[in-house]
């Protein structure tokens, strides 16, 4: 089982790098899937989810900076 990535512990530069890598991988997977069958059909969904998680964390940090409230971690 893959270890869960905790985005709240990442630095802003790491989040930006992770977002760029995920978007590039998503783009490459989409073009590869257009030409032939994908080996792992869930790759697109996983990449989209990663991009969404990173963008959510960046937005949460931006809103916290604007409002002046501290960034708190959400536990579930």
WOKANOR-V615852 format. One line per field, one symbol per residue. ss: DSSP state (2 for helix, 1 for strand, 0 for the rest). phi: phi as a letter, one per 40 degrees, with the letter a starting at -180 (. if undefined). burial: b if it has 24 or more other ideal C-beta (glycine too) atoms within 12 Angstrom, else e. A space follows every 50 residues. Layout:
# WOKANOR-V615852
ss = ???
phi = ???
burial = ???
This chain:
# WOKANOR-V615852
ss = 00000022200222222222222222222222222000000022222222 22222222222222222000000000
phi = .ccccccccccdcccccccccccccccccccccccacccbcccccccccc dccccccccccccccccgcccbccbb
burial = eeeeeebbeeeeeebeebbeebeeebeebeeeeeeeeeeeeeebeebeeb bebbeebbebbeeeeeeeeeeeeeee
